[in-house]
Amino acid sequence: MHCLIFDIETVPDVAFGRRTLGLEGIEDKHIAQIMFQRRREVTGSDFLSLEQQRIVAISVVLRSRDTLRVWSLGEPQSTEKELIERFYDGLDKYSPDLVSWNGAGFDLPVLHYRALMHGVAAPRYWEVGDEDQSFRWNNYLNRFHWRHLDLMDVLAGYQNRARASLNNVAMLLGLPGKLGMDGSMVWDAYRQGELSAIRDYCETDVINTYLVYLRFELMRGRMSQQQHAAEIARMREYLGAEKKSHFDEYLAAWGQAP
């Protein structure tokens, strides 16, 4: 069985803002400021509605029988369409179980809107049993199926008031949580050309998600203490062997926590 843990990072879709707000000739940073302001007026928050967000990074952890790997899809110069195509191509090819933190409420709906805009086909993702009967009772789209496991949703018992942040749950488990960046800083980093830093941040976030997932599997009896310890050791070994600065920083912050 293939298990794919994923996370996305987004920035304001200033092209959408320019078009819908009639702001031709205005710089991107000012358009984004206007978009944020309009959103604050409606909701009291800068957080843009999902159709106004553009994907700039998709990071994943792949765990299969013989594989553990952490990476960001595509290259820093890849287009948004290319990133989305790579994500759905992996689903079409391997049909992995998906794991996310708030993926049902954020990551997947954003992917839906952006794939719709770019005309990206994803037949395996949208399968609900018409072509493959096994997807009738376990598909990516049903909230209560397990082919996509949204850890935030499940751990909160599907209750909005019980939701917690990934950072807090990671810290609860002795994990590093956020390192040097959070979602609110991505737009500024993007404007400064720091896409590699955004991809690194997204990768550490998806590592946090994977390690929370391992503890969840232990809690629900699908993994023994010995298996859990072996998976933790495997991740530590992998991060150390990769010789990447953000992985080294994560390991240093992780220390000897279980």
SVG drawing of the C-alpha trace seen along z (x, -y; Angstrom):
<svg xmlns="http://www.w3.org/2000/svg" viewBox="-21 -51 46 55">
<polyline fill="none" stroke="black" stroke-width="0.4" points="0.0,0.0 1.2,-3.5 0.6,-6.3 1.1,-9.9 1.1,-12.7 0.7,-16.1 0.6,-19.8 0.3,-22.9 1.3,-26.5 -0.6,-29.3 -0.3,-33.0 -3.0,-35.5 -4.1,-35.0 -3.4,-38.6 -4.4,-37.9 -7.9,-37.0 -7.9,-40.0 -6.8,-42.3 -9.6,-40.9 -12.5,-40.8 -11.7,-44.2 -10.8,-46.0 -7.3,-46.9 -5.4,-47.0 -2.0,-48.7 -1.6,-48.2 1.3,-46.3 0.8,-42.8 1.6,-43.8 -1.0,-46.5 -3.6,-44.3 -3.0,-41.7 -3.3,-44.5 -6.7,-45.4 -7.8,-41.8 -6.8,-41.4 -8.6,-44.6 -11.8,-43.5 -11.7,-40.2 -11.2,-41.8 -14.2,-44.0 -16.3,-40.9 -14.9,-38.4 -12.6,-40.3 -9.7,-38.2 -7.0,-38.5 -7.5,-34.8 -8.7,-34.8 -11.5,-32.6 -10.2,-29.5 -10.9,-30.4 -8.6,-33.5 -5.5,-31.4 -2.8,-30.2 -0.6,-27.1 3.1,-27.7 4.3,-24.5 3.1,-21.0 5.2,-18.8 4.7,-15.2 6.0,-12.3 5.7,-8.9 5.7,-5.8 5.4,-2.5 6.8,1.0 10.4,0.1 10.3,-3.6 10.4,-6.7 10.9,-9.9 10.2,-13.6 10.2,-16.1 8.4,-19.0 6.7,-18.3 8.3,-19.8 10.9,-22.5 10.9,-26.0 10.3,-27.3 7.4,-24.8 4.1,-26.4 1.1,-25.9 -0.5,-23.7 2.6,-21.5 2.5,-21.1 -1.2,-20.1 -0.6,-17.7 2.2,-16.0 0.0,-15.6 -2.9,-14.0 -0.6,-11.9 0.7,-10.2 -2.8,-9.5 -3.8,-8.1 -0.7,-5.9 -0.5,-4.6 -3.9,-5.2 -2.2,-6.0 -4.0,-6.6 -3.8,-10.3 -3.1,-11.9 -3.3,-15.6 -3.9,-18.2 -7.0,-20.1 -6.8,-18.8 -10.6,-18.4 -11.1,-22.0 -8.3,-23.7 -5.8,-21.8 -8.1,-19.6 -10.7,-22.3 -7.9,-24.7 -6.6,-21.9 -10.2,-21.5 -10.5,-25.1 -7.1,-25.4 -7.4,-22.1 -10.7,-23.3 -9.2,-26.6 -6.2,-24.8 -8.3,-22.0 -6.3,-19.3 -7.8,-15.8 -7.8,-13.6 -10.0,-10.6 -8.7,-8.4 -9.2,-11.2 -12.8,-11.7 -13.6,-8.0 -16.6,-7.1 -17.3,-3.5 -18.6,-4.0 -15.5,-2.5 -13.9,-0.8 -16.3,0.8 -13.7,0.7 -14.0,-3.1 -17.8,-3.0 -17.2,-2.4 -13.8,-4.0 -12.9,-7.0 -11.0,-10.3 -14.2,-12.5 -16.3,-11.1 -15.6,-12.7 -16.0,-9.5 -14.0,-7.2 -10.3,-6.4 -8.7,-6.8 -8.2,-10.4 -7.5,-10.8 -7.7,-14.4 -6.1,-14.1 -7.4,-17.5 -11.0,-16.5 -10.8,-13.0 -9.0,-14.0 -11.5,-16.7 -14.4,-14.2 -15.6,-16.3 -16.4,-19.1 -15.2,-22.6 -14.9,-23.8 -12.6,-20.9 -10.1,-21.6 -6.4,-22.2 -3.5,-23.6 -0.9,-21.3 1.7,-23.3 0.1,-22.8 -0.5,-19.1 3.1,-18.6 4.4,-20.4 2.1,-18.3 3.8,-15.2 7.3,-16.7 7.8,-17.5 9.4,-20.7 6.3,-22.2 6.8,-25.3 10.4,-26.3 11.2,-29.8 8.0,-30.4 4.3,-30.0 1.5,-30.3 1.0,-34.0 4.6,-34.7 4.5,-32.8 3.2,-35.8 6.0,-38.1 8.6,-35.3 7.2,-34.7 7.4,-38.4 11.0,-38.3 11.8,-35.4 12.2,-32.9 10.4,-30.0 13.0,-27.5 12.5,-28.5 8.7,-28.1 9.2,-24.6 11.5,-23.8 9.0,-25.1 6.2,-23.0 8.4,-19.9 8.9,-20.3 5.2,-20.8 4.5,-17.6 7.0,-15.8 5.1,-17.0 1.9,-15.7 3.5,-12.3 4.8,-12.0 1.4,-12.9 -0.1,-10.3 2.3,-7.6 1.2,-8.4 -2.4,-8.2 -1.8,-4.8 -0.3,-3.7 -3.3,-5.0 -5.8,-3.2 -4.0,0.1 -2.8,0.3 0.8,0.1 2.6,1.7 5.1,-0.2 7.9,1.6 6.7,0.7 6.2,-2.9 9.7,-3.1 11.0,-1.6 9.2,-4.2 10.5,-7.0 14.0,-5.7 13.6,-5.4 12.5,-9.0 15.4,-10.2 17.9,-8.2 16.4,-9.5 16.5,-13.1 20.1,-12.8 21.2,-11.0 19.7,-13.7 22.2,-16.3 19.7,-19.2 19.9,-22.2 16.2,-22.3 16.2,-18.6 19.2,-19.1 17.4,-22.0 14.3,-19.8 16.4,-17.0 18.2,-19.4 14.9,-20.8 13.4,-17.3 16.3,-16.2 15.6,-12.9 11.8,-13.4 9.9,-10.1"/>
</svg>
